[in-house]
Amino acid sequence: MPDDPDPRELFESCVETCADSIYRVAWRLTGNATRAEDLVQETFSQAWEKIDSLRDPAKMRSWMFAILRNQNLKAIRKKKPVASPDVDAIVDHRVNKPEENETVDIVQRALEQLDEDQRLPIFLVSMEGMSVDEACEILDVPRGTVLSRMHRGRKRLKEIIEKENAV
């Protein structure tokens, strides 16, 4: 029977494969590139420190997202000051994908108006392509809760976008 893989090698592999997704979720949580980078760094640092507590290496990705969520909640509780918007990232997005700007702006503004308990499941499942079960693990809530939050969140998004387009 082969030896179990080294947890530190699994960590490095996970960082390589899911760093972009973790950054995107961090950016959606914070709305700020600088804060998102800090949150990702805090997440990876915490994961590295706690790597020996990972019980199932197959769930490394979900475990990392759960750490990201907890690090963000910790930062919110501490009420860290929010950095100013990253103008370079906004400009870069507008230059590289100008045809999407209006739609992206509308959706981003609508997402920002949702409570985090609705915004995060929508982002994880609909935008990051995770399964509902993965979102359940990350958010540490039952499947029905994730599904109902997504349903209420999508309904609210539709209302916000319709209201914005009616103006």
ABEGO torsion letter per residue (X at the ends): XBBBBBAAAAAAAAAAAAAAAAAAAAAAAAGBAAAAAAAAAAAAAAAAAAAAABABAAAAAAAAAAAAAAAAAAAAAAGBBBBBBBAAAAAAAAAABAAAAAAAAAAAAAAAABBAAAAAAAAAAAAAGBBAAAAAAAAGBBAAAAAAAAAAAAAAAAAAAAAAAAX
